Amino acid sequence: MKKASILLVDDDEIYLYLTERLIDGISENLTVKSFTDGEKAFDYVSNCVSEQTELPGVILLDVNMPFLDGWGFLREFKELKDKINDKVHIYLVTSSERERDKVRAQEFDELTGYVVKPVSEDKLVEILNEVYENHW
């Protein structure tokens, strides 16, 4: 079975560590790559597109990050979208419960969902089941 790929983008290294451990405990058929800023994550995605390598099926994206925040990542991704054949499910994962952020998120068709931190194991399993239909 091919491993399902997840990209974590968050400047909180503790969150990244804990989420990676959580994902590792859910299934050995999941691979995780993480970045602490949106710019490096976008460069990775852009390189995957230009080199025609497999993109992650799920991106868990924080809003507030240095260099390129989640909104900037989404704007850049939107420009790249026409070159992407596979469906990439992007979930905005943030501690913000502000209504204006939720409304702003609706402006991006690229987003699959909006998740408020902390992300539980049950929520991760729910996301993975939605995206991979239990084939992970």
NORSUL-V572881 format. One line per field, one symbol per residue. burial: # if it has 16 or more other ideal C-beta (glycine too) atoms within 10 Angstrom, else .. A space follows every 50 residues. Layout:
burial: ???
This chain:
burial: ...########...##..##..#......#.#.######.##.##..##. ....#########.#..####.##.##..#.......#######.#.... #..##..#.######.#.#...###.##..##...#
